[in-house]
Amino acid sequence: MNKKDLAVARKLKKKLKGKIPLYEMRIFGSRARGDARHDSDLDVYLEVGSLTRWERRLISEIPGR
């Protein structure tokens, strides 16, 4: 994973931490492997506890890059 992708992942985790019951966050796919193309997305796995409607909306509305 390159420095820019790592920074995006850390920023995402920081935005979510303390706002939702976040147990684990993982990055996977081509960006994690380091073989992404310019149009590749950043695949994120979130393991969370029960979410309220507000918490689900918070996750879905986080902008990409």
mmCIF file as Biopython writes it, N, C-alpha, C and O atoms, coordinates in Angstrom:
data_model
#
loop_
_atom_site.group_PDB
_atom_site.id
_atom_site.type_symbol
_atom_site.label_atom_id
_atom_site.label_alt_id
_atom_site.label_comp_id
_atom_site.label_asym_id
_atom_site.label_entity_id
_atom_site.label_seq_id
_atom_site.pdbx_PDB_ins_code
_atom_site.Cartn_x
_atom_site.Cartn_y
_atom_site.Cartn_z
_atom_site.occupancy
_atom_site.B_iso_or_equiv
_atom_site.auth_seq_id
_atom_site.auth_asym_id
_atom_site.pdbx_PDB_model_num
ATOM 1   N N  . MET A ? 1  ? 0.852   -1.172 0.000   1.0 0.0 1  A 1 
ATOM 2   C CA . MET A ? 1  ? 0.000   0.000  0.000   1.0 0.0 1  A 1 
ATOM 3   C C  . MET A ? 1  ? 0.897   1.235  0.000   1.0 0.0 1  A 1 
ATOM 4   O O  . MET A ? 1  ? 1.885   1.302  0.731   1.0 0.0 1  A 1 
ATOM 5   N N  . ASN A ? 2  ? 0.536   2.207  -0.831  1.0 0.0 2  A 1 
ATOM 6   C CA . ASN A ? 2  ? 1.370   3.410  -0.890  1.0 0.0 2  A 1 
ATOM 7   C C  . ASN A ? 2  ? 1.006   4.379  0.244   1.0 0.0 2  A 1 
ATOM 8   O O  . ASN A ? 2  ? 0.010   4.188  0.942   1.0 0.0 2  A 1 
ATOM 9   N N  . LYS A ? 3  ? 1.816   5.400  0.411   1.0 0.0 3  A 1 
ATOM 10  C CA . LYS A ? 3  ? 1.642   6.355  1.512   1.0 0.0 3  A 1 
ATOM 11  C C  . LYS A ? 3  ? 0.310   7.093  1.448   1.0 0.0 3  A 1 
ATOM 12  O O  . LYS A ? 3  ? -0.310  7.345  2.481   1.0 0.0 3  A 1 
ATOM 13  N N  . LYS A ? 4  ? -0.129  7.439  0.246   1.0 0.0 4  A 1 
ATOM 14  C CA . LYS A ? 4  ? -1.386  8.172  0.090   1.0 0.0 4  A 1 
ATOM 15  C C  . LYS A ? 4  ? -2.570  7.310  0.526   1.0 0.0 4  A 1 
ATOM 16  O O  . LYS A ? 4  ? -3.455  7.785  1.237   1.0 0.0 4  A 1 
ATOM 17  N N  . ASP A ? 5  ? -2.589  6.042  0.101   1.0 0.0 5  A 1 
ATOM 18  C CA . ASP A ? 5  ? -3.667  5.139  0.487   1.0 0.0 5  A 1 
ATOM 19  C C  . ASP A ? 5  ? -3.663  4.894  1.996   1.0 0.0 5  A 1 
ATOM 20  O O  . ASP A ? 5  ? -4.722  4.832  2.621   1.0 0.0 5  A 1 
ATOM 21  N N  . LEU A ? 6  ? -2.491  4.758  2.566   1.0 0.0 6  A 1 
ATOM 22  C CA . LEU A ? 6  ? -2.383  4.557  4.006   1.0 0.0 6  A 1 
ATOM 23  C C  . LEU A ? 6  ? -2.931  5.779  4.757   1.0 0.0 6  A 1 
ATOM 24  O O  . LEU A ? 6  ? -3.610  5.636  5.774   1.0 0.0 6  A 1 
ATOM 25  N N  . ALA A ? 7  ? -2.635  6.960  4.255   1.0 0.0 7  A 1 
ATOM 26  C CA . ALA A ? 7  ? -3.144  8.188  4.879   1.0 0.0 7  A 1 
ATOM 27  C C  . ALA A ? 7  ? -4.672  8.254  4.792   1.0 0.0 7  A 1 
ATOM 28  O O  . ALA A ? 7  ? -5.330  8.672  5.744   1.0 0.0 7  A 1 
ATOM 29  N N  . VAL A ? 8  ? -5.232  7.845  3.659   1.0 0.0 8  A 1 
ATOM 30  C CA . VAL A ? 8  ? -6.690  7.835  3.496   1.0 0.0 8  A 1 
ATOM 31  C C  . VAL A ? 8  ? -7.311  6.845  4.482   1.0 0.0 8  A 1 
ATOM 32  O O  . VAL A ? 8  ? -8.317  7.158  5.119   1.0 0.0 8  A 1 
ATOM 33  N N  . ALA A ? 9  ? -6.734  5.675  4.611   1.0 0.0 9  A 1 
ATOM 34  C CA . ALA A ? 9  ? -7.255  4.659  5.531   1.0 0.0 9  A 1 
ATOM 35  C C  . ALA A ? 9  ? -7.191  5.152  6.977   1.0 0.0 9  A 1 
ATOM 36  O O  . ALA A ? 9  ? -8.138  4.966  7.740   1.0 0.0 9  A 1 
ATOM 37  N N  . ARG A ? 10 ? -6.097  5.768  7.344   1.0 0.0 10 A 1 
ATOM 38  C CA . ARG A ? 10 ? -5.967  6.298  8.710   1.0 0.0 10 A 1 
ATOM 39  C C  . ARG A ? 10 ? -6.973  7.413  8.977   1.0 0.0 10 A 1 
ATOM 40  O O  . ARG A ? 10 ? -7.531  7.509  10.070  1.0 0.0 10 A 1 
ATOM 41  N N  . LYS A ? 11 ? -7.200  8.249  7.978   1.0 0.0 11 A 1 
ATOM 42  C CA . LYS A ? 11 ? -8.169  9.341  8.119   1.0 0.0 11 A 1 
ATOM 43  C C  . LYS A ? 11 ? -9.584  8.774  8.293   1.0 0.0 11 A 1 
ATOM 44  O O  . LYS A ? 11 ? -10.357 9.266  9.114   1.0 0.0 11 A 1 
ATOM 45  N N  . LEU A ? 12 ? -9.911  7.751  7.526   1.0 0.0 12 A 1 
ATOM 46  C CA . LEU A ? 12 ? -11.208 7.108  7.650   1.0 0.0 12 A 1 
ATOM 47  C C  . LEU A ? 12 ? -11.388 6.525  9.052   1.0 0.0 12 A 1 
ATOM 48  O O  . LEU A ? 12 ? -12.425 6.728  9.684   1.0 0.0 12 A 1 
ATOM 49  N N  . LYS A ? 13 ? -10.391 5.809  9.528   1.0 0.0 13 A 1 
ATOM 50  C CA . LYS A ? 13 ? -10.477 5.210  10.857  1.0 0.0 13 A 1 
ATOM 51  C C  . LYS A ? 13 ? -10.635 6.276  11.931  1.0 0.0 13 A 1 
ATOM 52  O O  . LYS A ? 13 ? -11.405 6.104  12.876  1.0 0.0 13 A 1 
ATOM 53  N N  . LYS A ? 14 ? -9.914  7.366  11.786  1.0 0.0 14 A 1 
ATOM 54  C CA . LYS A ? 14 ? -10.007 8.459  12.752  1.0 0.0 14 A 1 
ATOM 55  C C  . LYS A ? 14 ? -11.414 9.075  12.757  1.0 0.0 14 A 1 
ATOM 56  O O  . LYS A ? 14 ? -11.938 9.424  13.815  1.0 0.0 14 A 1 
ATOM 57  N N  . LYS A ? 15 ? -12.024 9.206  11.561  1.0 0.0 15 A 1 
ATOM 58  C CA . LYS A ? 15 ? -13.376 9.764  11.467  1.0 0.0 15 A 1 
ATOM 59  C C  . LYS A ? 15 ? -14.405 8.864  12.136  1.0 0.0 15 A 1 
ATOM 60  O O  . LYS A ? 15 ? -15.375 9.348  12.719  1.0 0.0 15 A 1 
ATOM 61  N N  . LEU A ? 16 ? -14.193 7.552  12.051  1.0 0.0 16 A 1 
ATOM 62  C CA . LEU A ? 16 ? -15.173 6.609  12.582  1.0 0.0 16 A 1 
ATOM 63  C C  . LEU A ? 16 ? -14.964 6.275  14.056  1.0 0.0 16 A 1 
ATOM 64  O O  . LEU A ? 16 ? -15.924 6.002  14.776  1.0 0.0 16 A 1 
ATOM 65  N N  . LYS A ? 17 ? -13.736 6.298  14.494  1.0 0.0 17 A 1 
ATOM 66  C CA . LYS A ? 17 ? -13.426 5.896  15.865  1.0 0.0 17 A 1 
ATOM 67  C C  . LYS A ? 17 ? -14.144 6.803  16.868  1.0 0.0 17 A 1 
ATOM 68  O O  . LYS A ? 17 ? -14.070 8.028  16.777  1.0 0.0 17 A 1 
ATOM 69  N N  . GLY A ? 18 ? -14.825 6.193  17.804  1.0 0.0 18 A 1 
ATOM 70  C CA . GLY A ? 18 ? -15.547 6.941  18.818  1.0 0.0 18 A 1 
ATOM 71  C C  . GLY A ? 18 ? -16.952 7.343  18.397  1.0 0.0 18 A 1 
ATOM 72  O O  . GLY A ? 18 ? -17.752 7.779  19.224  1.0 0.0 18 A 1 
ATOM 73  N N  . LYS A ? 19 ? -17.254 7.194  17.096  1.0 0.0 19 A 1 
ATOM 74  C CA . LYS A ? 19 ? -18.588 7.547  16.598  1.0 0.0 19 A 1 
ATOM 75  C C  . LYS A ? 19 ? -19.438 6.315  16.320  1.0 0.0 19 A 1 
ATOM 76  O O  . LYS A ? 19 ? -20.667 6.383  16.338  1.0 0.0 19 A 1 
ATOM 77  N N  . ILE A ? 20 ? -18.777 5.183  16.063  1.0 0.0 20 A 1 
ATOM 78  C CA . ILE A ? 20 ? -19.477 3.917  15.864  1.0 0.0 20 A 1 
ATOM 79  C C  . ILE A ? 20 ? -18.725 2.844  16.649  1.0 0.0 20 A 1 
ATOM 80  O O  . ILE A ? 20 ? -17.556 3.035  16.984  1.0 0.0 20 A 1 
ATOM 81  N N  . PRO A ? 21 ? -19.380 1.714  16.948  1.0 0.0 21 A 1 
ATOM 82  C CA . PRO A ? 21 ? -18.673 0.622  17.626  1.0 0.0 21 A 1 
ATOM 83  C C  . PRO A ? 21 ? -17.794 -0.147 16.627  1.0 0.0 21 A 1 
ATOM 84  O O  . PRO A ? 21 ? -18.188 -1.197 16.121  1.0 0.0 21 A 1 
ATOM 85  N N  . LEU A ? 22 ? -16.622 0.384  16.359  1.0 0.0 22 A 1 
ATOM 86  C CA . LEU A ? 22 ? -15.704 -0.169 15.362  1.0 0.0 22 A 1 
ATOM 87  C C  . LEU A ? 22 ? -14.762 -1.159 16.039  1.0 0.0 22 A 1 
ATOM 88  O O  . LEU A ? 22 ? -13.934 -0.775 16.865  1.0 0.0 22 A 1 
ATOM 89  N N  . TYR A ? 23 ? -14.895 -2.438 15.683  1.0 0.0 23 A 1 
ATOM 90  C CA . TYR A ? 23 ? -14.052 -3.478 16.261  1.0 0.0 23 A 1 
ATOM 91  C C  . TYR A ? 23 ? -12.790 -3.709 15.435  1.0 0.0 23 A 1 
ATOM 92  O O  . TYR A ? 23 ? -11.708 -3.939 15.976  1.0 0.0 23 A 1 
ATOM 93  N N  . GLU A ? 24 ? -12.948 -3.644 14.129  1.0 0.0 24 A 1 
ATOM 94  C CA . GLU A ? 24 ? -11.804 -3.900 13.253  1.0 0.0 24 A 1 
ATOM 95  C C  . GLU A ? 24 ? -12.017 -3.219 11.915  1.0 0.0 24 A 1 
ATOM 96  O O  . GLU A ? 24 ? -13.145 -3.084 11.440  1.0 0.0 24 A 1 
ATOM 97  N N  . MET A ? 25 ? -10.916 -2.793 11.316  1.0 0.0 25 A 1 
ATOM 98  C CA . MET A ? 25 ? -10.935 -2.196 9.985   1.0 0.0 25 A 1 
ATOM 99  C C  . MET A ? 25 ? -9.762  -2.759 9.203   1.0 0.0 25 A 1 
ATOM 100 O O  . MET A ? 25 ? -8.628  -2.764 9.682   1.0 0.0 25 A 1 
ATOM 101 N N  . ARG A ? 26 ? -10.042 -3.229 8.004   1.0 0.0 26 A 1 
ATOM 102 C CA . ARG A ? 26 ? -8.990  -3.790 7.153   1.0 0.0 26 A 1 
ATOM 103 C C  . ARG A ? 26 ? -9.120  -3.217 5.747   1.0 0.0 26 A 1 
ATOM 104 O O  . ARG A ? 26 ? -10.218 -2.943 5.263   1.0 0.0 26 A 1 
ATOM 105 N N  . ILE A ? 27 ? -7.987  -3.049 5.119   1.0 0.0 27 A 1 
ATOM 106 C CA . ILE A ? 27 ? -7.926  -2.639 3.719   1.0 0.0 27 A 1 
ATOM 107 C C  . ILE A ? 27 ? -7.534  -3.878 2.928   1.0 0.0 27 A 1 
ATOM 108 O O  . ILE A ? 27 ? -6.627  -4.610 3.325   1.0 0.0 27 A 1 
ATOM 109 N N  . PHE A ? 28 ? -8.213  -4.116 1.811   1.0 0.0 28 A 1 
ATOM 110 C CA . PHE A ? 28 ? -7.899  -5.286 0.993   1.0 0.0 28 A 1 
ATOM 111 C C  . PHE A ? 28 ? -7.996  -4.909 -0.478  1.0 0.0 28 A 1 
ATOM 112 O O  . PHE A ? 28 ? -8.353  -3.781 -0.818  1.0 0.0 28 A 1 
ATOM 113 N N  . GLY A ? 29 ? -7.683  -5.838 -1.326  1.0 0.0 29 A 1 
ATOM 114 C CA . GLY A ? 29 ? -7.773  -5.598 -2.763  1.0 0.0 29 A 1 
ATOM 115 C C  . GLY A ? 29 ? -6.476  -5.079 -3.349  1.0 0.0 29 A 1 
ATOM 116 O O  . GLY A ? 29 ? -5.412  -5.161 -2.735  1.0 0.0 29 A 1 
ATOM 117 N N  . SER A ? 30 ? -6.593  -4.543 -4.550  1.0 0.0 30 A 1 
ATOM 118 C CA . SER A ? 30 ? -5.401  -4.151 -5.312  1.0 0.0 30 A 1 
ATOM 119 C C  . SER A ? 30 ? -4.587  -3.054 -4.625  1.0 0.0 30 A 1 
ATOM 120 O O  . SER A ? 30 ? -3.358  -3.069 -4.701  1.0 0.0 30 A 1 
ATOM 121 N N  . ARG A ? 31 ? -5.232  -2.121 -3.967  1.0 0.0 31 A 1 
ATOM 122 C CA . ARG A ? 31 ? -4.463  -1.060 -3.293  1.0 0.0 31 A 1 
ATOM 123 C C  . ARG A ? 31 ? -3.677  -1.627 -2.108  1.0 0.0 31 A 1 
ATOM 124 O O  . ARG A ? 31 ? -2.543  -1.213 -1.865  1.0 0.0 31 A 1 
ATOM 125 N N  . ALA A ? 32 ? -4.260  -2.554 -1.381  1.0 0.0 32 A 1 
ATOM 126 C CA . ALA A ? 32 ? -3.545  -3.187 -0.268  1.0 0.0 32 A 1 
ATOM 127 C C  . ALA A ? 32 ? -2.367  -4.020 -0.770  1.0 0.0 32 A 1 
ATOM 128 O O  . ALA A ? 32 ? -1.317  -4.082 -0.130  1.0 0.0 32 A 1 
ATOM 129 N N  . ARG A ? 33 ? -2.558  -4.658 -1.919  1.0 0.0 33 A 1 
ATOM 130 C CA . ARG A ? 33 ? -1.477  -5.472 -2.491  1.0 0.0 33 A 1 
ATOM 131 C C  . ARG A ? 33 ? -0.401  -4.634 -3.151  1.0 0.0 33 A 1 
ATOM 132 O O  . ARG A ? 33 ? 0.724   -5.096 -3.346  1.0 0.0 33 A 1 
ATOM 133 N N  . GLY A ? 34 ? -0.747  -3.394 -3.496  1.0 0.0 34 A 1 
ATOM 134 C CA . GLY A ? 34 ? 0.230   -2.528 -4.151  1.0 0.0 34 A 1 
ATOM 135 C C  . GLY A ? 34 ? 0.240   -2.637 -5.663  1.0 0.0 34 A 1 
ATOM 136 O O  . GLY A ? 34 ? 1.178   -2.175 -6.312  1.0 0.0 34 A 1 
ATOM 137 N N  . ASP A ? 35 ? -0.799  -3.247 -6.236  1.0 0.0 35 A 1 
ATOM 138 C CA . ASP A ? 35 ? -0.836  -3.363 -7.697  1.0 0.0 35 A 1 
ATOM 139 C C  . ASP A ? 35 ? -2.060  -2.664 -8.296  1.0 0.0 35 A 1 
ATOM 140 O O  . ASP A ? 35 ? -2.599  -3.101 -9.312  1.0 0.0 35 A 1 
ATOM 141 N N  . ALA A ? 36 ? -2.483  -1.592 -7.665  1.0 0.0 36 A 1 
ATOM 142 C CA . ALA A ? 36 ? -3.658  -0.836 -8.123  1.0 0.0 36 A 1 
ATOM 143 C C  . ALA A ? 36 ? -3.342  -0.031 -9.369  1.0 0.0 36 A 1 
ATOM 144 O O  . ALA A ? 36 ? -2.208  0.388  -9.601  1.0 0.0 36 A 1 
ATOM 145 N N  . ARG A ? 37 ? -4.396  0.172  -10.173 1.0 0.0 37 A 1 
ATOM 146 C CA . ARG A ? 37 ? -4.303  1.069  -11.316 1.0 0.0 37 A 1 
ATOM 147 C C  . ARG A ? 37 ? -4.812  2.435  -10.888 1.0 0.0 37 A 1 
ATOM 148 O O  . ARG A ? 37 ? -5.305  2.583  -9.769  1.0 0.0 37 A 1 
ATOM 149 N N  . HIS A ? 38 ? -4.705  3.423  -11.744 1.0 0.0 38 A 1 
ATOM 150 C CA . HIS A ? 38 ? -5.129  4.787  -11.387 1.0 0.0 38 A 1 
ATOM 151 C C  . HIS A ? 38 ? -6.628  4.869  -11.082 1.0 0.0 38 A 1 
ATOM 152 O O  . HIS A ? 38 ? -7.057  5.751  -10.339 1.0 0.0 38 A 1 
ATOM 153 N N  . ASP A ? 39 ? -7.424  3.962  -11.646 1.0 0.0 39 A 1 
ATOM 154 C CA . ASP A ? 39 ? -8.873  4.002  -11.427 1.0 0.0 39 A 1 
ATOM 155 C C  . ASP A ? 39 ? -9.361  2.993  -10.382 1.0 0.0 39 A 1 
ATOM 156 O O  . ASP A ? 39 ? -10.566 2.785  -10.242 1.0 0.0 39 A 1 
ATOM 157 N N  . SER A ? 40 ? -8.441  2.371  -9.654  1.0 0.0 40 A 1 
ATOM 158 C CA . SER A ? 40 ? -8.822  1.404  -8.622  1.0 0.0 40 A 1 
ATOM 159 C C  . SER A ? 40 ? -9.385  2.111  -7.397  1.0 0.0 40 A 1 
ATOM 160 O O  . SER A ? 40 ? -8.969  3.215  -7.046  1.0 0.0 40 A 1 
ATOM 161 N N  . ASP A ? 41 ? -10.345 1.442  -6.753  1.0 0.0 41 A 1 
ATOM 162 C CA . ASP A ? 41 ? -10.901 2.003  -5.526  1.0 0.0 41 A 1 
ATOM 163 C C  . ASP A ? 41 ? -10.171 1.432  -4.312  1.0 0.0 41 A 1 
ATOM 164 O O  . ASP A ? 41 ? -9.338  0.535  -4.442  1.0 0.0 41 A 1 
ATOM 165 N N  . LEU A ? 42 ? -10.487 1.955  -3.152  1.0 0.0 42 A 1 
ATOM 166 C CA . LEU A ? 42 ? -9.892  1.488  -1.902  1.0 0.0 42 A 1 
ATOM 167 C C  . LEU A ? 42 ? -10.941 0.623  -1.216  1.0 0.0 42 A 1 
ATOM 168 O O  . LEU A ? 42 ? -11.969 1.128  -0.766  1.0 0.0 42 A 1 
ATOM 169 N N  . ASP A ? 43 ? -10.683 -0.673 -1.136  1.0 0.0 43 A 1 
ATOM 170 C CA . ASP A ? 43 ? -11.621 -1.612 -0.527  1.0 0.0 43 A 1 
ATOM 171 C C  . ASP A ? 43 ? -11.412 -1.645 0.981   1.0 0.0 43 A 1 
ATOM 172 O O  . ASP A ? 43 ? -10.295 -1.834 1.463   1.0 0.0 43 A 1 
ATOM 173 N N  . VAL A ? 44 ? -12.502 -1.459 1.718   1.0 0.0 44 A 1 
ATOM 174 C CA . VAL A ? 44 ? -12.425 -1.378 3.179   1.0 0.0 44 A 1 
ATOM 175 C C  . VAL A ? 44 ? -13.410 -2.366 3.793   1.0 0.0 44 A 1 
ATOM 176 O O  . VAL A ? 44 ? -14.577 -2.415 3.406   1.0 0.0 44 A 1 
ATOM 177 N N  . TYR A ? 45 ? -12.933 -3.145 4.746   1.0 0.0 45 A 1 
ATOM 178 C CA . TYR A ? 45 ? -13.764 -4.049 5.531   1.0 0.0 45 A 1 
ATOM 179 C C  . TYR A ? 45 ? -13.902 -3.449 6.924   1.0 0.0 45 A 1 
ATOM 180 O O  . TYR A ? 45 ? -12.903 -3.133 7.572   1.0 0.0 45 A 1 
ATOM 181 N N  . LEU A ? 46 ? -15.138 -3.293 7.381   1.0 0.0 46 A 1 
ATOM 182 C CA . LEU A ? 46 ? -15.392 -2.784 8.726   1.0 0.0 46 A 1 
ATOM 183 C C  . LEU A ? 46 ? -16.134 -3.849 9.516   1.0 0.0 46 A 1 
ATOM 184 O O  . LEU A ? 46 ? -17.163 -4.357 9.071   1.0 0.0 46 A 1 
ATOM 185 N N  . GLU A ? 47 ? -15.616 -4.184 10.681  1.0 0.0 47 A 1 
ATOM 186 C CA . GLU A ? 47 ? -16.344 -5.053 11.600  1.0 0.0 47 A 1 
ATOM 187 C C  . GLU A ? 47 ? -16.856 -4.153 12.715  1.0 0.0 47 A 1 
ATOM 188 O O  . GLU A ? 47 ? -16.082 -3.519 13.431  1.0 0.0 47 A 1 
ATOM 189 N N  . VAL A ? 48 ? -18.168 -4.112 12.842  1.0 0.0 48 A 1 
ATOM 190 C CA . VAL A ? 48 ? -18.798 -3.190 13.788  1.0 0.0 48 A 1 
ATOM 191 C C  . VAL A ? 48 ? -19.832 -3.923 14.633  1.0 0.0 48 A 1 
ATOM 192 O O  . VAL A ? 48 ? -20.253 -5.033 14.308  1.0 0.0 48 A 1 
ATOM 193 N N  . GLY A ? 49 ? -20.229 -3.278 15.721  1.0 0.0 49 A 1 
ATOM 194 C CA . GLY A ? 49 ? -21.335 -3.771 16.524  1.0 0.0 49 A 1 
ATOM 195 C C  . GLY A ? 49 ? -22.640 -3.316 15.911  1.0 0.0 49 A 1 
ATOM 196 O O  . GLY A ? 49 ? -22.673 -2.887 14.758  1.0 0.0 49 A 1 
ATOM 197 N N  . SER A ? 50 ? -23.706 -3.407 16.668  1.0 0.0 50 A 1 
ATOM 198 C CA . SER A ? 50 ? -25.008 -2.939 16.186  1.0 0.0 50 A 1 
ATOM 199 C C  . SER A ? 50 ? -24.930 -1.450 15.886  1.0 0.0 50 A 1 
ATOM 200 O O  . SER A ? 50 ? -24.351 -0.673 16.646  1.0 0.0 50 A 1 
ATOM 201 N N  . LEU A ? 51 ? -25.526 -1.070 14.759  1.0 0.0 51 A 1 
ATOM 202 C CA . LEU A ? 51 ? -25.481 0.322  14.326  1.0 0.0 51 A 1 
ATOM 203 C C  . LEU A ? 51 ? -26.878 0.927  14.314  1.0 0.0 51 A 1 
ATOM 204 O O  . LEU A ? 51 ? -27.857 0.271  13.959  1.0 0.0 51 A 1 
ATOM 205 N N  . THR A ? 52 ? -26.943 2.163  14.699  1.0 0.0 52 A 1 
ATOM 206 C CA . THR A ? 52 ? -28.188 2.906  14.565  1.0 0.0 52 A 1 
ATOM 207 C C  . THR A ? 52 ? -28.300 3.387  13.124  1.0 0.0 52 A 1 
ATOM 208 O O  . THR A ? 52 ? -27.342 3.299  12.355  1.0 0.0 52 A 1 
ATOM 209 N N  . ARG A ? 53 ? -29.455 3.886  12.770  1.0 0.0 53 A 1 
ATOM 210 C CA . ARG A ? 53 ? -29.640 4.449  11.427  1.0 0.0 53 A 1 
ATOM 211 C C  . ARG A ? 53 ? -28.653 5.592  11.193  1.0 0.0 53 A 1 
ATOM 212 O O  . ARG A ? 53 ? -28.076 5.706  10.111  1.0 0.0 53 A 1 
ATOM 213 N N  . TRP A ? 54 ? -28.462 6.424  12.191  1.0 0.0 54 A 1 
ATOM 214 C CA . TRP A ? 54 ? -27.538 7.555  12.088  1.0 0.0 54 A 1 
ATOM 215 C C  . TRP A ? 54 ? -26.109 7.062  11.829  1.0 0.0 54 A 1 
ATOM 216 O O  . TRP A ? 54 ? -25.402 7.624  10.993  1.0 0.0 54 A 1 
ATOM 217 N N  . GLU A ? 55 ? -25.685 6.016  12.546  1.0 0.0 55 A 1 
ATOM 218 C CA . GLU A ? 55 ? -24.333 5.477  12.369  1.0 0.0 55 A 1 
ATOM 219 C C  . GLU A ? 55 ? -24.145 4.884  10.974  1.0 0.0 55 A 1 
ATOM 220 O O  . GLU A ? 55 ? -23.093 5.060  10.360  1.0 0.0 55 A 1 
ATOM 221 N N  . ARG A ? 56 ? -25.153 4.188  10.480  1.0 0.0 56 A 1 
ATOM 222 C CA . ARG A ? 56 ? -25.076 3.650  9.111   1.0 0.0 56 A 1 
ATOM 223 C C  . ARG A ? 56 ? -24.949 4.772  8.095   1.0 0.0 56 A 1 
ATOM 224 O O  . ARG A ? 56 ? -24.166 4.678  7.150   1.0 0.0 56 A 1 
ATOM 225 N N  . ARG A ? 57 ? -25.714 5.823  8.292   1.0 0.0 57 A 1 
ATOM 226 C CA . ARG A ? 57 ? -25.651 6.962  7.377   1.0 0.0 57 A 1 
ATOM 227 C C  . ARG A ? 57 ? -24.271 7.617  7.438   1.0 0.0 57 A 1 
ATOM 228 O O  . ARG A ? 57 ? -23.715 8.002  6.409   1.0 0.0 57 A 1 
ATOM 229 N N  . LEU A ? 58 ? -23.725 7.740  8.642   1.0 0.0 58 A 1 
ATOM 230 C CA . LEU A ? 58 ? -22.393 8.326  8.813   1.0 0.0 58 A 1 
ATOM 231 C C  . LEU A ? 58 ? -21.370 7.568  7.971   1.0 0.0 58 A 1 
ATOM 232 O O  . LEU A ? 58 ? -20.554 8.177  7.278   1.0 0.0 58 A 1 
ATOM 233 N N  . ILE A ? 59 ? -21.416 6.255  8.032   1.0 0.0 59 A 1 
ATOM 234 C CA . ILE A ? 59 ? -20.468 5.433  7.259   1.0 0.0 59 A 1 
ATOM 235 C C  . ILE A ? 59 ? -20.682 5.623  5.755   1.0 0.0 59 A 1 
ATOM 236 O O  . ILE A ? 59 ? -19.721 5.817  5.010   1.0 0.0 59 A 1 
ATOM 237 N N  . SER A ? 60 ? -21.925 5.568  5.314   1.0 0.0 60 A 1 
ATOM 238 C CA . SER A ? 60 ? -22.187 5.627  3.879   1.0 0.0 60 A 1 
ATOM 239 C C  . SER A ? 60 ? -21.934 6.996  3.273   1.0 0.0 60 A 1 
ATOM 240 O O  . SER A ? 60 ? -21.717 7.110  2.067   1.0 0.0 60 A 1 
ATOM 241 N N  . GLU A ? 61 ? -21.960 8.038  4.101   1.0 0.0 61 A 1 
ATOM 242 C CA . GLU A ? 61 ? -21.765 9.389  3.571   1.0 0.0 61 A 1 
ATOM 243 C C  . GLU A ? 61 ? -20.337 9.898  3.657   1.0 0.0 61 A 1 
ATOM 244 O O  . GLU A ? 61 ? -20.067 11.037 3.275   1.0 0.0 61 A 1 
ATOM 245 N N  . ILE A ? 62 ? -19.426 9.088  4.146   1.0 0.0 62 A 1 
ATOM 246 C CA . ILE A ? 62 ? -18.027 9.508  4.183   1.0 0.0 62 A 1 
ATOM 247 C C  . ILE A ? 62 ? -17.527 9.591  2.743   1.0 0.0 62 A 1 
ATOM 248 O O  . ILE A ? 62 ? -17.581 8.606  2.006   1.0 0.0 62 A 1 
ATOM 249 N N  . PRO A ? 63 ? -17.049 10.744 2.352   1.0 0.0 63 A 1 
ATOM 250 C CA . PRO A ? 63 ? -16.615 10.903 0.952   1.0 0.0 63 A 1 
ATOM 251 C C  . PRO A ? 63 ? -15.345 10.128 0.642   1.0 0.0 63 A 1 
ATOM 252 O O  . PRO A ? 63 ? -14.527 9.852  1.520   1.0 0.0 63 A 1 
ATOM 253 N N  . GLY A ? 64 ? -15.207 9.789  -0.623  1.0 0.0 64 A 1 
ATOM 254 C CA . GLY A ? 64 ? -13.966 9.176  -1.086  1.0 0.0 64 A 1 
ATOM 255 C C  . GLY A ? 64 ? -12.888 10.246 -1.176  1.0 0.0 64 A 1 
ATOM 256 O O  . GLY A ? 64 ? -12.983 11.301 -0.548  1.0 0.0 64 A 1 
ATOM 257 N N  . ARG A ? 65 ? -11.900 9.968  -1.938  1.0 0.0 65 A 1 
ATOM 258 C CA . ARG A ? 65 ? -10.768 10.911 -2.028  1.0 0.0 65 A 1 
ATOM 259 C C  . ARG A ? 65 ? -11.202 12.207 -2.565  1.0 0.0 65 A 1 
ATOM 260 O O  . ARG A ? 65 ? -10.388 13.119 -2.710  1.0 0.0 65 A 1 
#
